Amino acid sequence: MKYLAAYLLLVNAGNATPSAADVKAVLESVDIEVEEEKVEKLIAELEGKSTEELIAEGNEKLSSVPTGAAAGGAASGAAAASGEAEAAEEAVEEEKEESDDDMGFGLFD
């Protein structure tokens, strides 16, 4: 995934056909250890293909994936996440209240 991300960053920056050296340079610039064979495979798979067309193809394939059960799961997951967020906010408020109980002594008094 990191190899594809580096490739897409290069395409987005204006390099329509990044080379293996370009992808390696991006990854090495952020101290990611590069596996030569993975970079070469990515370049070979994408050679002669338009990135925009590949993305459009992928979106078309994703649109045909049934999401009925996933949508219900996502909705319940979102509800659980919002409940967790509210609980976290309450915990922060409680900690804030507890920190006010410093017996009248402050660090900068």
C-alpha positions as CSV (number, residue, x, y, z in Angstrom):
1,M,0.0,0.0,0.0
2,K,2.8,2.4,0.8
3,Y,4.3,1.8,-2.6
4,L,1.0,2.7,-4.3
5,A,0.6,5.7,-2.1
6,A,4.1,7.0,-3.1
7,Y,3.2,6.4,-6.7
8,L,-0.1,8.3,-6.5
9,L,1.6,11.2,-4.6
10,L,4.1,11.5,-7.5
11,V,1.2,11.4,-10.1
12,N,-0.7,14.0,-8.1
13,A,2.4,16.2,-8.1
14,G,2.5,16.2,-11.9
15,N,4.7,13.2,-12.7
16,A,2.4,11.2,-15.0
17,T,4.6,8.1,-15.2
18,P,6.8,7.8,-12.1
19,S,9.8,5.5,-12.3
20,A,10.9,2.9,-9.7
21,A,13.7,5.4,-8.7
22,D,11.0,8.1,-8.1
23,V,8.9,5.9,-5.9
24,K,12.0,4.7,-4.0
25,A,13.1,8.3,-3.5
26,V,9.7,9.3,-2.0
27,L,9.7,6.3,0.4
28,E,13.3,6.8,1.4
29,S,12.7,10.5,2.1
30,V,10.5,9.4,5.0
31,D,12.8,6.6,6.2
32,I,10.8,3.7,4.8
33,E,12.7,0.6,4.0
34,V,12.1,-0.2,0.3
35,E,11.7,-3.7,-1.1
36,E,13.0,-3.5,-4.6
37,E,10.9,-6.3,-6.0
38,K,7.7,-4.7,-4.7
39,V,8.5,-1.4,-6.4
40,E,9.4,-3.2,-9.6
41,K,6.1,-5.2,-9.6
42,L,4.1,-2.0,-9.0
43,I,5.8,-0.2,-11.9
44,A,5.3,-3.2,-14.2
45,E,1.6,-3.5,-13.3
46,L,0.9,0.2,-13.9
47,E,3.1,0.6,-17.0
48,G,1.1,2.0,-19.9
49,K,-2.0,2.5,-17.8
50,S,-3.7,5.8,-17.0
51,T,-4.0,6.4,-13.2
52,E,-7.3,8.3,-13.7
53,E,-8.8,5.3,-15.7
54,L,-7.7,2.8,-13.0
55,I,-9.3,4.9,-10.3
56,A,-12.5,5.2,-12.3
57,E,-12.5,1.4,-12.8
58,G,-12.0,0.8,-9.1
59,N,-14.8,3.1,-8.2
60,E,-17.1,1.3,-10.7
61,K,-16.2,-2.0,-9.1
62,L,-16.8,-0.7,-5.6
63,S,-20.2,0.6,-6.6
64,S,-21.3,-2.9,-7.4
65,V,-20.4,-4.3,-4.0
66,P,-23.5,-4.8,-1.9
67,T,-23.4,-2.7,1.2
68,G,-26.8,-3.4,2.9
69,A,-25.3,-5.3,5.9
70,A,-22.2,-3.1,6.0
71,A,-24.3,0.0,6.1
72,G,-26.2,-1.3,9.2
73,G,-22.9,-2.3,10.8
74,A,-21.5,1.1,10.0
75,A,-24.5,2.9,11.5
76,S,-24.3,0.9,14.7
77,G,-20.5,1.4,14.8
78,A,-21.0,5.1,14.4
79,A,-23.6,5.1,17.2
80,A,-21.1,3.2,19.4
81,A,-18.3,5.6,18.5
82,S,-20.5,8.6,19.4
83,G,-21.3,7.0,22.7
84,E,-17.7,6.4,23.4
85,A,-16.9,10.0,22.4
86,E,-19.5,11.3,24.9
87,A,-18.1,9.0,27.6
88,A,-14.6,10.3,26.9
89,E,-15.8,13.9,27.1
90,E,-17.4,13.1,30.5
91,A,-14.2,11.6,31.7
92,V,-12.2,14.7,30.7
93,E,-14.7,16.9,32.5
94,E,-14.4,14.7,35.6
95,E,-10.6,14.9,35.5
96,K,-10.8,18.7,35.1
97,E,-13.1,18.9,38.1
98,E,-10.8,16.7,40.1
99,S,-7.7,18.8,39.2
100,D,-9.5,21.9,40.6
101,D,-9.4,20.3,44.0
102,D,-5.8,21.2,44.7
103,M,-6.6,22.5,48.2
104,G,-6.3,26.1,47.1
105,F,-2.7,25.9,46.2
106,G,-1.7,26.6,42.6
107,L,1.6,26.1,40.8
108,F,1.9,29.8,40.1
109,D,0.3,31.3,43.3
